[in-house]
Amino acid sequence: MTMTMADIETARAPHLVPLASQARYSGAGAAVGGALALAVLLPTADPGDLRGSSLAGQLAVTAAVVLLWAYQQFGRRSRVRTAGEYAAALPAPGTLWQDTAARSSDLRHGGVVMGLVAAAWALVCTQLGHLPLAGAAFPLMMLLGVVQSRQTVRWERAHGVVLWKPALTRVGPGAYGRSPHYATPAEVGPQR
């Protein structure tokens, strides 16, 4: 079998998904996974972990982590830096991975992965850390991504672009934050 140049380009094309869609799927998956895990784990938590100074400390830790994450995600400096990253990386539209069914599958699988990560976070916080309420911090942080996705869509519309990122399932949760951003003209973008 002989490969044409188009076949080679398709084989090399990164599995990109719209950034706003990935944030929505990941946030929803983490919220559901974290909520289910906490629903199972909280009744088994040590009652001493949910009283008095321990409760106040857990609420303070959870609030601090979520507020720091929100500041990092929504702060002006972060938006300016991120906008610079988007503008700097413009791939040729012909190299985009055009399989919409597989792209949807990548988004769904990314949501499941983040749900499992949130459940693991809740398990570690509840059983090993004896901080059951801190188990809600990660799902809450990811839920903020759903809110941020709305800002991303507004930014995209204002600049006439669609923002892309490699699929979470292709790069893994640890490397996702360091993976590159891409921007294409809005007419090249997917149907969300």
C-alpha positions in Angstrom: 0.0 0.0 0.0 1.4 3.4 -1.0 0.8 6.4 1.3 0.0 9.7 -0.4 1.1 13.0 1.1 -2.4 13.6 2.4 -2.2 10.3 4.3 1.2 11.2 5.8 -0.2 14.6 6.9 -3.3 12.9 8.5 -1.1 10.4 10.3 1.0 13.3 11.8 -1.9 15.5 12.6 -2.2 16.0 16.3 -5.4 15.0 18.1 -6.5 18.5 18.8 -9.8 19.4 20.5 -11.3 22.8 21.1 -10.0 24.3 24.4 -13.4 25.4 25.6 -15.0 22.0 24.9 -12.1 20.2 26.7 -12.6 22.5 29.8 -16.4 21.8 29.8 -15.9 18.0 29.6 -13.1 17.9 32.1 -14.9 20.1 34.6 -18.1 18.2 34.3 -16.3 14.8 34.6 -14.3 16.0 37.7 -17.4 17.4 39.3 -19.4 14.1 38.8 -16.4 11.9 39.8 -15.6 14.0 42.9 -19.2 14.2 44.0 -19.7 10.4 43.7 -16.5 9.6 45.5 -17.3 12.0 48.3 -20.9 10.6 48.6 -19.4 7.2 49.2 -16.4 8.3 51.3 -17.9 11.0 53.6 -20.1 8.6 55.5 -17.1 6.4 56.3 -14.9 9.4 57.4 -13.7 9.6 60.9 -16.3 11.8 62.7 -13.5 13.7 64.4 -12.4 15.0 61.0 -15.7 16.7 60.5 -15.9 18.6 63.9 -14.4 21.7 65.5 -11.0 23.0 64.5 -10.4 20.2 62.0 -13.6 21.3 60.1 -12.5 25.0 60.2 -9.0 24.1 59.0 -10.3 21.9 56.2 -12.7 24.7 55.0 -9.8 27.2 55.1 -7.5 24.8 53.1 -10.2 24.1 50.5 -11.2 27.7 50.1 -7.5 28.8 49.9 -6.7 26.2 47.2 -9.8 27.0 45.1 -9.3 30.8 45.4 -5.7 30.6 44.4 -6.7 28.4 41.4 -9.4 30.9 40.5 -6.9 33.8 40.7 -4.5 31.9 38.5 -7.2 31.1 36.0 -9.1 34.4 35.9 -6.4 36.9 36.8 -5.6 39.6 34.3 -1.9 38.7 34.1 -2.9 35.1 33.3 -5.3 36.1 30.5 -2.7 38.4 28.9 0.0 35.6 29.0 -2.4 33.0 27.7 -3.6 35.3 24.8 0.0 35.7 23.8 0.5 31.9 23.7 -2.6 31.5 21.6 -1.5 34.1 19.1 2.0 32.7 18.8 1.0 29.2 17.7 -0.9 29.0 14.4 -0.8 25.6 12.7 -1.7 25.2 9.1 -5.5 24.4 9.0 -4.8 21.5 6.7 -3.0 19.6 9.5 -6.0 19.6 11.9 -7.3 16.3 12.8 -10.7 16.3 11.1 -12.4 13.1 12.5 -15.2 14.7 14.5 -16.5 11.4 15.9 -13.1 10.5 17.3 -12.7 14.1 18.6 -16.0 13.7 20.5 -14.7 10.4 21.8 -11.5 12.1 23.0 -13.5 14.8 24.8 -15.7 12.1 26.5 -12.7 10.1 27.5 -11.0 13.2 28.9 -14.1 13.8 31.1 -13.9 10.3 32.4 -10.2 10.6 33.1 -10.7 13.8 35.1 -13.6 12.1 36.9 -11.2 9.3 38.0 -8.6 11.8 39.0 -11.1 13.7 41.1 -12.3 10.4 42.7 -8.6 9.5 43.5 -8.1 13.0 45.0 -11.1 12.6 47.2 -10.0 9.1 48.3 -6.5 10.3 49.2 -7.8 13.4 51.1 -10.4 11.4 52.9 -8.7 8.2 53.8 -5.0 9.1 53.9 -5.0 12.8 54.7 -8.0 12.8 57.1 -9.2 15.9 55.3 -12.5 14.8 53.7 -13.7 18.4 52.9 -10.4 19.1 51.1 -11.5 16.3 48.8 -13.9 18.7 47.2 -11.1 21.2 46.3 -10.1 19.5 43.0 -13.6 19.0 41.6 -14.4 22.6 42.5 -11.2 23.8 40.7 -12.1 21.9 37.6 -15.7 23.2 37.8 -14.2 26.7 37.5 -12.9 25.5 34.1 -16.5 25.3 32.9 -16.9 28.9 33.9 -13.6 29.8 32.2 -14.7 28.0 29.0 -17.4 30.7 28.6 -14.7 33.4 28.8 -12.6 31.5 26.3 -15.5 31.3 23.8 -16.1 35.1 24.2 -12.4 35.7 23.6 -12.5 33.5 20.6 -15.4 35.3 19.1 -13.9 38.7 19.8 -10.6 37.6 18.0 -12.2 35.5 15.2 -10.4 32.3 16.2 -10.9 28.9 17.6 -8.5 27.8 20.3 -7.2 24.2 20.3 -5.2 22.0 22.6 -4.0 18.3 22.3 -6.7 16.0 23.7 -6.2 15.2 27.4 -6.3 11.5 26.7 -3.5 11.8 24.2 -1.0 13.7 26.4 -2.2 12.7 29.9 -3.3 14.8 32.9 0.3 15.5 34.0 1.5 16.9 30.6 -1.8 18.6 29.6 -0.9 21.9 31.2 2.4 22.1 29.4 1.0 21.0 26.0 0.9 23.7 23.4 -2.1 25.9 22.4 -3.1 26.5 18.9 -5.4 28.9 17.1 -7.1 28.7 13.8 -9.4 31.1 12.0 -13.0 30.7 13.2 -14.2 29.4 9.9 -11.8 26.4 10.3 -13.2 25.6 13.7 -15.4 22.7 14.7 -19.1 22.6 15.5 -19.2 22.5 19.2 
